[in-house]
Amino acid sequence: MWTVLITGGSGFIGSHIARALIRVGCNVVIYDVVVNDKLIKDIRSSVAVVQGDVTDNALLAETVKKYGVNAIMHYAALLSAAAEKHPHQGFKVNFEGTWNVFSIAKALGVKAIIFASSAAAYGLNTPEFVREDMYTVPETLYGISKQYGEMLGLWLCRRYNVGFAAFRYGSVIGPGRRDGGFSAYSTLIIQKAAQGENYVVNVPEDTCIPIVYVKDVANLAILALENISKIKSGIYNVAGLTPSPTAREIVDAVKRYVKNVYIEFKPDPTAVEVVKSWPKNMDCSRLRSELNWSPSYSDLNSLIKDFIDEVRVHPEIFYV
């Protein structure tokens, strides 16, 4: 049986992964610097929770030993804008923290590491369609840290036989994601409508970026863990909808389910400059061929319906 430690485990993606792991019978340890009790309210009694920083090597090691952790899903990070604004803290969390997680895994016999990478590893001004074998030239501290984590994980796998998979996500959307980051519009169009609130979209109507539903992200993490010995490439693009929908298409789809909200486009020049440098679509053929993965939510309408239903049924967890 897997006992899985999730760094950043009470955050948006981490909490959804924790739910999915519990459903398949795994033991779950949430390790987070600030515990978001709201996002784990429904599973709080089913998980162990440790408040700690990934830069705290001693506490991290103690936690792995105490709970008999044999797999780590590393989702703690200082995100792009925050890392650029506070580079010293970004370095400590995203580089030193990742080293701590990986080196402790090696030292204490952890069998598998799942690493949250990002399309930011490709860099800015990428082609509209990206593949994993393309040369990566990240230009932000966040993107550089993701490339570092990928390379460190592959080294750990080769030299010490620790199972490793890194997932380069586009924009992960789903209930409970807060504002922050230029890709958040793809979630907040749906989130705010589900809450009956108006929303101003800060990118042009024709903007499209790779998106994947958070439930698909969680299920993929479990699929990789269950097949960790079969991992070949180690680094995988993850996108759920192909081709990627435009911001206007997301708005139009939302309005089929929510009638009485006003959604307006007012592009922000900074946001426009950033998102236009991102890829529009990602090649996910590695995942299909190596892990036989396909997203359960590959249709925009089914994704939006499930998203809205989750927010409305569980407002105590997912309202933001």
C-alpha positions as CSV (number, residue, x, y, z in Angstrom):
1,M,0.0,0.0,0.0
2,W,1.2,3.5,-0.8
3,T,1.6,6.1,1.9
4,V,1.9,9.3,0.1
5,L,3.2,12.6,1.3
6,I,1.9,15.6,-0.7
7,T,3.9,18.8,-0.3
8,G,1.6,21.7,-0.8
9,G,-1.1,19.2,0.0
10,S,-3.8,21.6,1.3
11,G,-3.5,23.8,-1.8
12,F,-5.7,23.8,-4.9
13,I,-4.1,20.9,-6.8
14,G,-2.8,19.0,-3.7
15,S,-6.1,18.8,-2.0
16,H,-7.8,17.3,-5.1
17,I,-5.0,14.8,-5.4
18,A,-5.5,13.9,-1.7
19,R,-9.2,13.2,-2.2
20,A,-8.4,11.0,-5.2
21,L,-5.7,9.0,-3.2
22,I,-8.1,8.4,-0.4
23,R,-10.7,7.1,-2.8
24,V,-8.3,4.4,-4.0
25,G,-7.2,3.4,-0.5
26,C,-3.9,5.2,0.0
27,N,-2.7,6.7,3.2
28,V,-2.2,10.4,2.8
29,V,0.1,12.9,4.6
30,I,-0.5,16.5,3.8
31,Y,2.6,18.7,4.3
32,D,2.1,22.4,3.9
33,V,3.6,25.6,5.1
34,V,0.2,27.2,5.6
35,V,-2.6,24.6,6.0
36,N,-5.8,25.6,4.1
37,D,-8.3,24.0,6.4
38,K,-11.2,25.0,4.1
39,L,-9.9,23.1,1.0
40,I,-9.4,19.9,3.0
41,K,-12.5,20.3,5.2
42,D,-14.2,17.2,3.8
43,I,-11.1,14.9,4.2
44,R,-9.5,16.4,7.3
45,S,-10.3,13.4,9.4
46,S,-8.9,11.0,6.8
47,V,-5.4,12.4,6.4
48,A,-2.4,13.3,8.5
49,V,-1.6,17.0,8.4
50,V,1.8,18.4,9.2
51,Q,2.4,22.2,9.0
52,G,5.9,22.6,7.7
53,D,8.1,24.2,5.1
54,V,10.0,22.2,2.4
55,T,13.0,24.2,3.4
56,D,12.9,22.6,6.9
57,N,15.0,19.5,6.1
58,A,14.8,18.1,9.6
59,L,11.0,18.3,9.9
60,L,10.5,16.9,6.4
61,A,12.7,13.9,7.1
62,E,11.1,13.4,10.5
63,T,7.7,13.3,8.8
64,V,8.7,10.8,6.1
65,K,10.1,8.5,8.9
66,K,7.2,9.0,11.3
67,Y,4.5,8.0,8.8
68,G,6.4,5.5,6.8
69,V,6.1,7.5,3.6
70,N,7.0,5.5,0.4
71,A,5.9,8.0,-2.2
72,I,6.1,11.8,-2.4
73,M,4.0,14.1,-4.7
74,H,5.9,17.4,-4.7
75,Y,3.5,20.2,-5.4
76,A,4.8,22.9,-3.1
77,A,6.2,25.9,-4.9
78,L,6.4,29.7,-5.0
79,L,4.5,30.5,-8.2
80,S,5.8,32.6,-11.0
81,A,4.9,36.2,-10.1
82,A,5.8,35.7,-6.4
83,A,9.1,34.1,-7.3
84,E,10.0,37.0,-9.6
85,K,9.1,39.5,-6.9
86,H,10.9,37.7,-4.1
87,P,13.7,35.8,-5.9
88,H,15.6,34.8,-2.7
89,Q,12.5,33.2,-1.3
90,G,11.7,31.7,-4.7
91,F,15.2,30.1,-4.8
92,K,14.8,28.7,-1.2
93,V,11.4,27.1,-1.8
94,N,11.7,26.1,-5.4
95,F,15.3,25.0,-5.6
96,E,16.4,24.2,-2.0
97,G,13.0,22.8,-1.1
98,T,13.0,20.5,-4.2
99,W,16.5,19.3,-3.3
100,N,15.4,18.6,0.2
101,V,12.4,16.6,-0.9
102,F,14.4,14.6,-3.5
103,S,17.5,13.9,-1.3
104,I,15.3,12.8,1.7
105,A,13.4,10.5,-0.7
106,K,16.7,8.9,-1.7
107,A,18.1,8.7,1.8
108,L,15.0,7.2,3.4
109,G,14.0,4.7,0.7
110,V,11.0,6.4,-0.9
111,K,10.0,4.4,-4.0
112,A,8.4,7.1,-6.1
113,I,8.3,10.8,-6.7
114,I,5.7,12.7,-8.7
115,F,6.8,16.2,-9.5
116,A,4.6,19.1,-10.5
117,S,6.4,20.7,-13.4
118,S,4.9,23.3,-15.8
119,A,4.8,24.6,-19.3
120,A,6.9,27.4,-17.9
121,A,9.8,25.1,-18.3
122,Y,9.7,25.7,-22.1
123,G,10.3,29.4,-21.7
124,L,8.6,32.4,-23.3
125,N,7.9,33.0,-26.9
126,T,7.3,29.3,-27.5
127,P,5.8,27.8,-30.7
128,E,2.1,27.5,-30.6
129,F,2.4,23.7,-30.3
130,V,5.0,22.2,-28.0
131,R,6.5,18.7,-27.5
132,E,8.6,17.3,-24.7
133,D,11.6,16.8,-27.0
134,M,11.8,20.5,-27.8
135,Y,14.7,22.5,-26.4
136,T,13.7,24.3,-23.2
137,V,14.9,27.8,-22.4
138,P,13.0,28.9,-19.3
139,E,13.2,32.7,-18.7
140,T,11.6,33.0,-15.3
141,L,12.9,31.8,-11.9
142,Y,9.8,29.6,-11.6
143,G,10.3,28.0,-15.1
144,I,14.0,27.5,-14.3
145,S,13.1,25.8,-11.1
146,K,10.8,23.4,-12.9
147,Q,13.5,22.5,-15.4
148,Y,15.8,21.9,-12.4
149,G,13.3,19.6,-10.7
150,E,12.9,17.6,-13.9
151,M,16.6,17.1,-14.4
152,L,17.2,16.4,-10.7
153,G,14.4,13.8,-10.7
154,L,15.8,12.1,-13.8
155,W,19.2,11.9,-12.3
156,L,17.8,10.4,-9.1
157,C,15.9,7.8,-11.2
158,R,19.0,6.9,-13.2
159,R,21.5,6.8,-10.3
160,Y,19.4,5.6,-7.4
161,N,16.5,3.8,-9.0
162,V,13.9,6.0,-7.5
163,G,10.7,6.0,-9.6
164,F,10.1,9.5,-11.1
165,A,7.5,11.3,-13.2
166,A,7.3,15.0,-13.9
167,F,4.2,16.5,-15.4
168,R,4.4,19.8,-17.4
169,Y,0.9,21.2,-16.9
170,G,-0.7,24.0,-18.8
171,S,-3.3,25.8,-16.9
172,V,-4.9,23.5,-14.3
173,I,-8.5,24.6,-13.8
174,G,-11.1,23.5,-11.3
175,P,-13.1,24.4,-8.2
176,G,-11.2,26.1,-5.4
177,R,-8.4,27.8,-7.4
178,R,-7.8,31.3,-6.3
179,D,-6.8,34.4,-8.3
180,G,-3.1,34.7,-9.0
181,G,-1.1,34.2,-12.2
182,F,-2.1,35.2,-15.7
183,S,-3.6,31.8,-16.5
184,A,-6.2,32.0,-13.7
185,Y,-8.8,33.6,-16.0
186,S,-9.5,30.1,-17.4
187,T,-10.7,29.0,-14.0
188,L,-12.2,32.2,-12.7
189,I,-14.6,32.6,-15.6
190,I,-16.2,29.4,-14.5
191,Q,-15.6,29.8,-10.7
192,K,-17.1,33.2,-10.4
193,A,-20.1,32.3,-12.6
194,A,-20.8,29.3,-10.4
195,Q,-20.8,31.6,-7.4
196,G,-23.3,33.9,-9.2
197,E,-20.7,36.7,-9.5
198,N,-19.7,38.9,-12.5
199,Y,-16.2,38.7,-13.8
200,V,-13.8,40.8,-15.9
201,V,-11.5,38.8,-18.1
202,N,-8.1,40.4,-18.4
203,V,-7.1,38.7,-21.7
204,P,-8.5,39.1,-25.3
205,E,-11.4,36.9,-26.4
206,D,-9.2,34.8,-28.8
207,T,-6.6,33.9,-26.1
208,C,-6.1,30.2,-25.8
209,I,-3.7,28.3,-23.6
210,P,-3.5,24.5,-22.8
211,I,-5.9,23.6,-20.0
212,V,-6.6,20.5,-18.0
213,Y,-9.2,19.8,-15.3
214,V,-7.9,19.3,-11.8
215,K,-9.7,15.9,-11.5
216,D,-7.8,14.6,-14.5
217,V,-4.6,15.9,-12.9
218,A,-5.4,14.0,-9.7
219,N,-6.3,10.8,-11.6
220,L,-3.1,11.0,-13.6
221,A,-1.0,11.3,-10.5
222,I,-2.5,8.0,-9.3
223,L,-2.1,6.3,-12.7
224,A,1.6,7.3,-12.7
225,L,2.1,6.1,-9.1
226,E,0.5,2.7,-9.9
227,N,2.7,2.3,-13.0
228,I,5.8,4.0,-11.7
229,S,8.0,1.0,-12.7
230,K,6.8,1.4,-16.3
231,I,7.7,5.1,-16.6
232,K,10.1,5.5,-19.6
233,S,10.5,9.1,-20.6
234,G,9.9,10.7,-17.1
235,I,8.7,14.0,-18.4
236,Y,5.2,14.5,-19.8
237,N,3.1,17.3,-21.2
238,V,-0.4,17.4,-19.7
239,A,-3.3,19.1,-21.4
240,G,-7.0,17.9,-21.3
241,L,-8.7,19.7,-24.1
242,T,-7.5,19.5,-27.7
243,P,-7.5,22.0,-29.3
244,S,-7.4,24.5,-26.5
245,P,-10.5,26.6,-26.2
246,T,-10.4,30.3,-26.5
247,A,-11.5,32.6,-23.6
248,R,-14.6,33.4,-25.6
249,E,-15.5,29.8,-26.0
250,I,-15.2,29.2,-22.3
251,V,-17.5,32.2,-21.6
252,D,-20.0,31.0,-24.2
253,A,-20.0,27.5,-22.7
254,V,-20.4,28.8,-19.1
255,K,-23.5,30.9,-20.2
256,R,-25.2,27.7,-21.2
257,Y,-25.3,26.7,-17.5
258,V,-25.4,30.1,-15.8
259,K,-27.7,32.8,-17.2
260,N,-27.6,35.7,-14.9
261,V,-24.0,36.8,-14.7
262,Y,-22.1,39.4,-16.6
263,I,-18.7,38.5,-18.1
264,E,-16.8,41.3,-19.7
265,F,-13.5,41.4,-21.6
266,K,-11.0,44.1,-20.6
267,P,-7.6,43.0,-21.6
268,D,-4.7,44.1,-19.4
269,P,-1.6,45.0,-21.4
270,T,0.7,43.1,-19.0
271,A,-1.4,40.0,-19.1
272,V,-1.7,40.1,-22.9
273,E,2.0,40.3,-23.3
274,V,2.6,37.3,-21.1
275,V,-0.1,34.9,-22.3
276,K,0.7,35.6,-26.0
277,S,4.2,34.2,-25.4
278,W,2.8,30.9,-24.1
279,P,2.0,27.8,-26.3
280,K,-1.5,27.3,-27.4
281,N,-1.5,23.5,-27.5
282,M,0.7,20.7,-26.1
283,D,1.5,17.3,-27.6
284,C,0.5,14.7,-25.0
285,S,1.3,11.6,-27.1
286,R,3.9,10.4,-24.6
287,L,1.2,10.0,-22.0
288,R,-1.0,8.2,-24.3
289,S,1.7,5.8,-25.6
290,E,3.5,5.1,-22.3
291,L,0.7,5.3,-19.7
292,N,-2.4,4.8,-21.9
293,W,-3.8,8.0,-20.4
294,S,-6.6,10.1,-21.7
295,P,-8.5,12.8,-19.9
296,S,-12.0,12.0,-18.6
297,Y,-12.9,15.6,-19.1
298,S,-11.8,16.2,-22.7
299,D,-15.0,18.0,-23.6
300,L,-15.4,21.6,-22.5
301,N,-19.1,21.3,-21.7
302,S,-18.7,18.3,-19.5
303,L,-15.8,19.9,-17.7
304,I,-17.7,23.1,-17.0
305,K,-20.8,21.3,-15.9
306,D,-18.9,19.2,-13.4
307,F,-16.9,22.3,-12.2
308,I,-20.1,24.3,-11.6
309,D,-21.8,21.4,-9.9
310,E,-18.9,20.9,-7.5
311,V,-18.9,24.6,-6.5
312,R,-22.6,24.7,-6.0
313,V,-22.9,21.4,-4.0
314,H,-19.8,22.1,-1.9
315,P,-19.7,25.9,-1.4
316,E,-18.2,25.5,2.1
317,I,-15.1,24.0,0.4
318,F,-14.8,25.6,-3.0
319,Y,-16.2,29.2,-2.8
320,V,-13.3,31.7,-3.2
